[in-house]
Protein backbone atom coordinates (compact mmCIF):
# COMPACT_ATOMS: atom_id res chain seq x y z
CA UNK A 1 0.00 0.00 0.00
CA UNK A 2 1.29 3.48 -0.86
CA UNK A 3 2.12 5.93 1.91
CA UNK A 4 -0.13 8.61 0.35
CA UNK A 5 -3.85 8.29 -0.31
CA UNK A 6 -5.02 8.32 -3.94
CA UNK A 7 -8.17 10.28 -4.83
CA UNK A 8 -10.27 9.07 -7.76
CA UNK A 9 -13.08 11.22 -9.21
CA UNK A 10 -15.11 9.76 -12.05
CA UNK A 11 -18.49 9.45 -13.75
CA UNK A 12 -19.58 5.92 -14.68
CA UNK A 13 -22.36 4.52 -16.86
CA UNK A 14 -21.52 0.81 -16.59
CA UNK A 15 -21.74 -1.60 -13.63
CA UNK A 16 -18.66 -2.05 -11.45
CA UNK A 17 -17.42 -1.66 -7.91
CA UNK A 18 -15.57 0.73 -5.68
CA UNK A 19 -12.34 -1.21 -5.05
CA UNK A 20 -11.42 -3.13 -1.94
CA UNK A 21 -9.50 -1.02 0.58
CA UNK A 22 -11.07 2.39 -0.04
CA UNK A 23 -11.05 4.78 2.95
CA UNK A 24 -13.85 7.20 1.97
CA UNK A 25 -16.41 7.36 -0.83
CA UNK A 26 -19.13 9.70 -2.03
CA UNK A 27 -21.62 8.67 -4.73
CA UNK A 28 -24.40 10.64 -6.47
CA UNK A 29 -26.88 9.46 -9.07
CA UNK A 30 -26.77 12.25 -11.67
CA UNK A 31 -28.83 10.33 -14.21
CA UNK A 32 -32.56 10.03 -14.86
CA UNK A 33 -33.30 6.55 -13.50
CA UNK A 34 -32.63 4.63 -10.25
CA UNK A 35 -29.35 2.77 -9.72
CA UNK A 36 -28.27 0.12 -7.21
CA UNK A 37 -25.35 0.68 -4.84
CA UNK A 38 -24.43 -2.07 -2.38
CA UNK A 39 -27.83 -3.73 -3.06
CA UNK A 40 -29.72 -0.51 -2.17
CA UNK A 41 -31.67 1.59 -4.71
CA UNK A 42 -30.49 5.18 -5.23
CA UNK A 43 -33.05 7.49 -6.86
CA UNK A 44 -32.09 10.17 -9.43
CA UNK A 45 -30.45 13.10 -7.60
CA UNK A 46 -29.86 11.05 -4.44
CA UNK A 47 -26.40 10.80 -2.88
CA UNK A 48 -24.75 8.31 -0.54
CA UNK A 49 -21.52 8.42 1.43
CA UNK A 50 -19.15 6.04 3.13
CA UNK A 51 -17.22 8.13 5.69
CA UNK A 52 -13.74 7.46 7.01
CA UNK A 53 -14.11 4.97 9.88
CA UNK A 54 -10.47 4.25 10.73
CA UNK A 55 -10.08 1.12 8.61
CA UNK A 56 -10.56 0.22 4.93
CA UNK A 57 -13.90 -0.86 3.44
CA UNK A 58 -14.65 -4.00 1.47
CA UNK A 59 -15.46 -3.51 -2.24
CA UNK A 60 -18.88 -1.89 -2.88
CA UNK A 61 -20.70 -3.05 -6.05
CA UNK A 62 -22.90 -0.74 -8.12
CA UNK A 63 -25.21 -1.19 -11.09
CA UNK A 64 -25.85 1.98 -13.08
CA UNK A 65 -28.61 0.39 -15.20
CA UNK A 66 -29.54 3.27 -17.60
CA UNK A 67 -28.15 6.05 -15.41
CA UNK A 68 -24.89 7.81 -14.48
CA UNK A 69 -23.05 7.84 -11.16
CA UNK A 70 -20.62 10.55 -10.09
CA UNK A 71 -18.14 9.11 -7.61
CA UNK A 72 -15.23 10.22 -5.50
CA UNK A 73 -13.28 7.70 -3.47
CA UNK A 74 -9.99 7.58 -1.62
CA UNK A 75 -7.69 4.56 -1.66
N, CA, C and O atoms as a printed pandas DataFrame, in Angstrom:
     atom_number atom_name residue_name chain_id  residue_number  x_coord  y_coord  z_coord
0              1         N          UNK        A               1    0.851   -1.182    0.000
1              2        CA          UNK        A               1    0.000    0.000    0.000
2              3         C          UNK        A               1    0.891    1.238    0.000
3              4         O          UNK        A               1    1.890    1.285    0.718
4              5         N          UNK        A               2    0.535    2.237   -0.800
5              6        CA          UNK        A               2    1.290    3.480   -0.859
6              7         C          UNK        A               2    1.170    4.251    0.442
7              8         O          UNK        A               2    0.222    4.060    1.204
8              9         N          UNK        A               3    2.138    5.123    0.693
9             10        CA          UNK        A               3    2.119    5.929    1.908
10            11         C          UNK        A               3    1.120    7.085    1.797
11            12         O          UNK        A               3    0.630    7.579    2.812
12            13         N          UNK        A               4    0.816    7.518    0.563
13            14        CA          UNK        A               4   -0.133    8.611    0.347
14            15         C          UNK        A               4   -1.441    8.079   -0.230
15            16         O          UNK        A               4   -1.450    7.151   -1.038
16            17         N          UNK        A               5   -2.537    8.684    0.199
17            18        CA          UNK        A               5   -3.855    8.287   -0.309
18            19         C          UNK        A               5   -4.008    8.751   -1.760
19            20         O          UNK        A               5   -3.461    9.781   -2.155
20            21         N          UNK        A               6   -4.762    7.976   -2.545
21            22        CA          UNK        A               6   -5.018    8.323   -3.938
22            23         C          UNK        A               6   -6.497    8.654   -4.095
23            24         O          UNK        A               6   -7.356    7.838   -3.760
24            25         N          UNK        A               7   -6.795    9.839   -4.599
25            26        CA          UNK        A               7   -8.173   10.276   -4.825
26            27         C          UNK        A               7   -8.563    9.953   -6.268
27            28         O          UNK        A               7   -7.819   10.244   -7.204
28            29         N          UNK        A               8   -9.736    9.349   -6.429
29            30        CA          UNK        A               8  -10.272    9.068   -7.759
30            31         C          UNK        A               8  -11.623    9.757   -7.874
31            32         O          UNK        A               8  -12.502    9.546   -7.039
32            33         N          UNK        A               9  -11.793   10.580   -8.907
33            34        CA          UNK        A               9  -13.076   11.225   -9.208
34            35         C          UNK        A               9  -13.466   10.794  -10.607
35            36         O          UNK        A               9  -12.671   10.906  -11.541
36            37         N          UNK        A              10  -14.701   10.296  -10.759
37            38        CA          UNK        A              10  -15.107    9.758  -12.048
38            39         C          UNK        A              10  -16.619    9.772  -12.204
39            40         O          UNK        A              10  -17.350    9.871  -11.219
40            41         N          UNK        A              11  -17.083    9.675  -13.433
41            42        CA          UNK        A              11  -18.489    9.449  -13.751
42            43         C          UNK        A              11  -18.547    8.122  -14.492
43            44         O          UNK        A              11  -17.770    7.885  -15.417
44            45         N          UNK        A              12  -19.479    7.251  -14.080
45            46        CA          UNK        A              12  -19.578    5.922  -14.684
46            47         C          UNK        A              12  -20.991    5.659  -15.190
47            48         O          UNK        A              12  -21.975    6.131  -14.621
48            49         N          UNK        A              13  -21.062    4.892  -16.276
49            50        CA          UNK        A              13  -22.356    4.516  -16.855
50            51         C          UNK        A              13  -22.482    3.007  -17.009
51            52         O          UNK        A              13  -23.466    2.519  -17.564
52            53         N          UNK        A              14  -21.493    2.267  -16.522
53            54        CA          UNK        A              14  -21.521    0.809  -16.591
54            55         C          UNK        A              14  -21.356    0.226  -15.186
55            56         O          UNK        A              14  -20.755    0.868  -14.324
56            57         N          UNK        A              15  -21.875   -0.973  -14.943
57            58        CA          UNK        A              15  -21.741   -1.599  -13.630
58            59         C          UNK        A              15  -20.277   -1.811  -13.244
59            60         O          UNK        A              15  -19.409   -1.946  -14.107
60            61         N          UNK        A              16  -20.018   -1.836  -11.946
61            62        CA          UNK        A              16  -18.663   -2.051  -11.453
62            63         C          UNK        A              16  -18.654   -2.083   -9.944
63            64         O          UNK        A              16  -19.651   -2.433   -9.312
64            65         N          UNK        A              17  -17.517   -1.714   -9.366
65            66        CA          UNK        A              17  -17.424   -1.656   -7.913
66            67         C          UNK        A              17  -16.376   -0.649   -7.492
67            68         O          UNK        A              17  -15.404   -0.394   -8.204
68            69         N          UNK        A              18  -16.599   -0.078   -6.305
69            70        CA          UNK        A              18  -15.566    0.732   -5.675
70            71         C          UNK        A              18  -14.578   -0.287   -5.105
71            72         O          UNK        A              18  -14.997   -1.215   -4.413
72            73         N          UNK        A              19  -13.280   -0.141   -5.375
73            74        CA          UNK        A              19  -12.341   -1.211   -5.049
74            75         C          UNK        A              19  -12.144   -1.470   -3.555
75            76         O          UNK        A              19  -12.314   -0.588   -2.713
76            77         N          UNK        A              20  -11.786   -2.693   -3.274
77            78        CA          UNK        A              20  -11.421   -3.130   -1.936
78            79         C          UNK        A              20  -10.354   -2.208   -1.354
79            80         O          UNK        A              20   -9.394   -1.860   -2.041
80            81         N          UNK        A              21  -10.516   -1.815   -0.102
81            82        CA          UNK        A              21   -9.497   -1.015    0.576
82            83         C          UNK        A              21   -9.726    0.480    0.544
83            84         O          UNK        A              21   -8.879    1.233    1.024
84            85         N          UNK        A              22  -10.860    0.946   -0.012
85            86        CA          UNK        A              22  -11.067    2.394   -0.035
86            87         C          UNK        A              22  -11.304    2.904    1.384
87            88         O          UNK        A              22  -11.793    2.172    2.244
88            89         N          UNK        A              23  -10.951    4.174    1.617
89            90        CA          UNK        A              23  -11.048    4.780    2.949
90            91         C          UNK        A              23  -12.243    5.717    3.101
91            92         O          UNK        A              23  -12.716    5.944    4.214
92            93         N          UNK        A              24  -12.730    6.259    1.992
93            94        CA          UNK        A              24  -13.845    7.202    1.970
94            95         C          UNK        A              24  -14.448    7.150    0.579
95            96         O          UNK        A              24  -13.728    6.984   -0.405
96            97         N          UNK        A              25  -15.773    7.290    0.490
97            98        CA          UNK        A              25  -16.405    7.361   -0.833
98            99         C          UNK        A              25  -17.655    8.214   -0.769
99           100         O          UNK        A              25  -18.353    8.248    0.244
100          101         N          UNK        A              26  -17.926    8.899   -1.860
101          102        CA          UNK        A              26  -19.127    9.701   -2.033
102          103         C          UNK        A              26  -19.681    9.382   -3.416
103          104         O          UNK        A              26  -18.949    9.391   -4.406
104          105         N          UNK        A              27  -20.987    9.098   -3.476
105          106        CA          UNK        A              27  -21.622    8.674   -4.727
106          107         C          UNK        A              27  -22.899    9.474   -4.924
107          108         O          UNK        A              27  -23.657    9.670   -3.974
108          109         N          UNK        A              28  -23.151    9.945   -6.156
109          110        CA          UNK        A              28  -24.401   10.636   -6.472
110          111         C          UNK        A              28  -24.927   10.139   -7.801
111          112         O          UNK        A              28  -24.184   10.016   -8.775
112          113         N          UNK        A              29  -26.222    9.853   -7.829
113          114        CA          UNK        A              29  -26.882    9.459   -9.071
114          115         C          UNK        A              29  -27.231   10.740   -9.821
115          116         O          UNK        A              29  -28.143   11.462   -9.419
116          117         N          UNK        A              30  -26.512   11.028  -10.907
117          118        CA          UNK        A              30  -26.767   12.253  -11.670
118          119         C          UNK        A              30  -27.561   11.960  -12.941
119          120         O          UNK        A              30  -27.723   12.829  -13.798
120          121         N          UNK        A              31  -28.051   10.733  -13.052
121          122        CA          UNK        A              31  -28.834   10.334  -14.215
122          123         C          UNK        A              31  -30.321   10.500  -13.992
123          124         O          UNK        A              31  -30.752   11.170  -13.053
124          125         N          UNK        A              32  -31.102    9.883  -14.866
125          126        CA          UNK        A              32  -32.556   10.031  -14.859
126          127         C          UNK        A              32  -33.318    8.813  -14.353
127          128         O          UNK        A              32  -34.547    8.842  -14.288
128          129         N          UNK        A              33  -32.613    7.745  -13.994
129          130        CA          UNK        A              33  -33.297    6.550  -13.504
130          131         C          UNK        A              33  -32.574    6.001  -12.272
131          132         O          UNK        A              33  -31.406    6.322  -12.053
132          133         N          UNK        A              34  -33.251    5.180  -11.465
133          134        CA          UNK        A              34  -32.633    4.627  -10.254
134          135         C          UNK        A              34  -31.438    3.731  -10.576
135          136         O          UNK        A              34  -31.374    3.123  -11.644
136          137         N          UNK        A              35  -30.502    3.660   -9.643
137          138        CA          UNK        A              35  -29.345    2.773   -9.719
138          139         C          UNK        A              35  -29.323    1.928   -8.449
139          140         O          UNK        A              35  -30.096    2.173   -7.522
140          141         N          UNK        A              36  -28.442    0.941   -8.408
141          142        CA          UNK        A              36  -28.273    0.125   -7.215
142          143         C          UNK        A              36  -26.834    0.244   -6.737
143          144         O          UNK        A              36  -25.894    0.025   -7.501
144          145         N          UNK        A              37  -26.669    0.597   -5.453
145          146        CA          UNK        A              37  -25.347    0.685   -4.844
146          147         C          UNK        A              37  -25.361   -0.168   -3.585
147          148         O          UNK        A              37  -26.143    0.083   -2.668
148          149         N          UNK        A              38  -24.501   -1.172   -3.540
149          150        CA          UNK        A              38  -24.425   -2.067   -2.382
150          151         C          UNK        A              38  -25.788   -2.691   -2.084
151          152         O          UNK        A              38  -26.179   -2.814   -0.923
152          153         N          UNK        A              39  -26.503   -3.083   -3.130
153          154        CA          UNK        A              39  -27.827   -3.727   -3.059
154          155         C          UNK        A              39  -28.948   -2.802   -2.586
155          156         O          UNK        A              39  -30.024   -3.282   -2.230
156          157         N          UNK        A              40  -28.721   -1.491   -2.574
157          158        CA          UNK        A              40  -29.723   -0.511   -2.167
158          159         C          UNK        A              40  -29.999    0.420   -3.346
159          160         O          UNK        A              40  -29.070    0.872   -4.014
160          161         N          UNK        A              41  -31.283    0.708   -3.602
161          162        CA          UNK        A              41  -31.665    1.588   -4.706
162          163         C          UNK        A              41  -31.333    3.043   -4.370
163          164         O          UNK        A              41  -31.530    3.492   -3.241
164          165         N          UNK        A              42  -30.827    3.767   -5.363
165          166        CA          UNK        A              42  -30.486    5.181   -5.229
166          167         C          UNK        A              42  -31.242    5.937   -6.321
167          168         O          UNK        A              42  -30.957    5.770   -7.507
168          169         N          UNK        A              43  -32.198    6.760   -5.923
169          170        CA          UNK        A              43  -33.047    7.492   -6.859
170          171         C          UNK        A              43  -32.248    8.588   -7.578
171          172         O          UNK        A              43  -31.191    8.999   -7.099
172          173         N          UNK        A              44  -32.753    9.064   -8.730
173          174        CA          UNK        A              44  -32.087   10.175   -9.430
174          175         C          UNK        A              44  -31.930   11.376   -8.488
175          176         O          UNK        A              44  -32.880   11.767   -7.809
176          177         N          UNK        A              45  -30.735   11.950   -8.454
177          178        CA          UNK        A              45  -30.450   13.097   -7.598
178          179         C          UNK        A              45  -30.035   12.734   -6.187
179          180         O          UNK        A              45  -29.563   13.599   -5.449
180          181         N          UNK        A              46  -30.195   11.481   -5.791
181          182        CA          UNK        A              46  -29.859   11.053   -4.438
182          183         C          UNK        A              46  -28.364   10.753   -4.326
183          184         O          UNK        A              46  -27.736   10.279   -5.272
184          185         N          UNK        A              47  -27.811   11.040   -3.144
185          186        CA          UNK        A              47  -26.397   10.800   -2.879
186          187         C          UNK        A              47  -26.233    9.862   -1.695
187          188         O          UNK        A              47  -27.139    9.696   -0.879
188          189         N          UNK        A              48  -25.048    9.251   -1.620
189          190        CA          UNK        A              48  -24.746    8.314   -0.539
190          191         C          UNK        A              48  -23.265    8.432   -0.228
191          192         O          UNK        A              48  -22.451    8.618   -1.132
192          193         N          UNK        A              49  -22.912    8.323    1.049
193          194        CA          UNK        A              49  -21.516    8.425    1.431
194          195         C          UNK        A              49  -21.072    7.296    2.329
195          196         O          UNK        A              49  -21.867    6.716    3.068
196          197         N          UNK        A              50  -19.799    6.994    2.256
197          198        CA          UNK        A              50  -19.151    6.037    3.132
198          199         C          UNK        A              50  -18.011    6.799    3.803
199          200         O          UNK        A              50  -16.945    6.957    3.207
200          201         N          UNK        A              51  -18.216    7.274    5.031
201          202        CA          UNK        A              51  -17.224    8.126    5.695
202          203         C          UNK        A              51  -15.993    7.348    6.158
203          204         O          UNK        A              51  -16.015    6.120    6.239
204          205         N          UNK        A              52  -14.933    8.072    6.458
205          206        CA          UNK        A              52  -13.738    7.460    7.014
206          207         C          UNK        A              52  -14.079    6.892    8.385
207          208         O          UNK        A              52  -14.608    7.606    9.237
208          209         N          UNK        A              53  -13.781    5.619    8.606
209          210        CA          UNK        A              53  -14.111    4.972    9.883
210          211         C          UNK        A              53  -12.873    4.388   10.572
211          212         O          UNK        A              53  -13.005    3.654   11.551
212          213         N          UNK        A              54  -11.691    4.700   10.079
213          214        CA          UNK        A              54  -10.471    4.251   10.726
214          215         C          UNK        A              54   -9.891    2.963   10.176
215          216         O          UNK        A              54   -8.797    2.559   10.571
216          217         N          UNK        A              55  -10.606    2.314    9.269
217          218        CA          UNK        A              55  -10.075    1.123    8.608
218          219         C          UNK        A              55  -10.695    1.032    7.221
219          220         O          UNK        A              55  -11.744    1.627    6.979
220          221         N          UNK        A              56  -10.067    0.299    6.306
221          222        CA          UNK        A              56  -10.559    0.220    4.927
222          223         C          UNK        A              56  -11.881   -0.539    4.813
223          224         O          UNK        A              56  -12.207   -1.394    5.636
224          225         N          UNK        A              57  -12.628   -0.196    3.765
225          226        CA          UNK        A              57  -13.897   -0.859    3.442
226          227         C          UNK        A              57  -13.661   -2.044    2.511
227          228         O          UNK        A              57  -12.638   -2.121    1.830
228          229         N          UNK        A              58  -14.619   -2.961    2.493
229          230        CA          UNK        A              58  -14.648   -3.996    1.469
230          231         C          UNK        A              58  -15.116   -3.337    0.168
231          232         O          UNK        A              58  -15.588   -2.200    0.189
232          233         N          UNK        A              59  -14.991   -4.033   -0.951
233          234        CA          UNK        A              59  -15.456   -3.505   -2.237
234          235         C          UNK        A              59  -16.973   -3.291   -2.196
235          236         O          UNK        A              59  -17.698   -4.089   -1.601
236          237         N          UNK        A              60  -17.449   -2.219   -2.826
237          238        CA          UNK        A              60  -18.877   -1.887   -2.878
238          239         C          UNK        A              60  -19.337   -1.976   -4.339
239          240         O          UNK        A              60  -18.884   -1.189   -5.170
240          241         N          UNK        A              61  -20.227   -2.920   -4.666
241          242        CA          UNK        A              61  -20.698   -3.053   -6.047
242          243         C          UNK        A              61  -21.771   -2.010   -6.373
243          244         O          UNK        A              61  -22.513   -1.563   -5.498
244          245         N          UNK        A              62  -21.834   -1.639   -7.642
245          246        CA          UNK        A              62  -22.895   -0.737   -8.116
246          247         C          UNK        A              62  -23.349   -1.177   -9.499
247          248         O          UNK        A              62  -22.580   -1.732  -10.285
248          249         N          UNK        A              63  -24.631   -0.911   -9.774
249          250        CA          UNK        A              63  -25.206   -1.193  -11.092
250          251         C          UNK        A              63  -25.885    0.082  -11.564
251          252         O          UNK        A              63  -26.893    0.499  -10.995
252          253         N          UNK        A              64  -25.341    0.695  -12.594
253          254        CA          UNK        A              64  -25.851    1.976  -13.085
254          255         C          UNK        A              64  -27.131    1.841  -13.893
255          256         O          UNK        A              64  -27.837    2.828  -14.099
256          257         N          UNK        A              65  -27.439    0.638  -14.352
257          258        CA          UNK        A              65  -28.610    0.386  -15.204
258          259         C          UNK        A              65  -28.574    1.362  -16.371
259          260         O          UNK        A              65  -27.651    1.287  -17.181
260          261         N          UNK        A              66  -29.542    2.282  -16.498
261          262        CA          UNK        A              66  -29.540    3.270  -17.596
262          263         C          UNK        A              66  -29.218    4.665  -17.089
263          264         O          UNK        A              66  -29.708    5.648  -17.643
264          265         N          UNK        A              67  -28.413    4.769  -16.057
265          266        CA          UNK        A              67  -28.153    6.048  -15.415
266          267         C          UNK        A              67  -26.651    6.331  -15.341
267          268         O          UNK        A              67  -25.844    5.594  -15.906
268          269         N          UNK        A              68  -26.287    7.406  -14.639
269          270        CA          UNK        A              68  -24.889    7.811  -14.478
270          271         C          UNK        A              68  -24.611    8.084  -13.006
271          272         O          UNK        A              68  -25.398    8.743  -12.326
272          273         N          UNK        A              69  -23.495    7.577  -12.526
273          274        CA          UNK        A              69  -23.051    7.843  -11.161
274          275         C          UNK        A              69  -21.828    8.747  -11.186
275          276         O          UNK        A              69  -20.911    8.545  -11.982
276          277         N          UNK        A              70  -21.819    9.740  -10.313
277          278        CA          UNK        A              70  -20.619   10.547  -10.094
278          279         C          UNK        A              70  -20.032   10.061   -8.779
279          280         O          UNK        A              70  -20.719   10.034   -7.758
280          281         N          UNK        A              71  -18.770    9.681   -8.804
281          282        CA          UNK        A              71  -18.140    9.109   -7.614
282          283         C          UNK        A              71  -16.811    9.766   -7.295
283          284         O          UNK        A              71  -16.069   10.192   -8.180
284          285         N          UNK        A              72  -16.538    9.832   -6.008
285          286        CA          UNK        A              72  -15.228   10.224   -5.505
286          287         C          UNK        A              72  -14.896    9.195   -4.432
287          288         O          UNK        A              72  -15.697    8.947   -3.531
288          289         N          UNK        A              73  -13.709    8.595   -4.534
289          290        CA          UNK        A              73  -13.280    7.697   -3.466
290          291         C          UNK        A              73  -11.787    7.831   -3.243
291          292         O          UNK        A              73  -11.035    8.242   -4.126
292          293         N          UNK        A              74  -11.381    7.469   -2.029
293          294        CA          UNK        A              74   -9.991    7.580   -1.619
294          295         C          UNK        A              74   -9.468    6.185   -1.292
295          296         O          UNK        A              74  -10.048    5.462   -0.481
296          297         N          UNK        A              75   -8.363    5.822   -1.935
297          298        CA          UNK        A              75   -7.689    4.556   -1.659
298          299         C          UNK        A              75   -6.445    4.821   -0.828
299          300         O          UNK        A              75   -5.724    3.886   -0.481
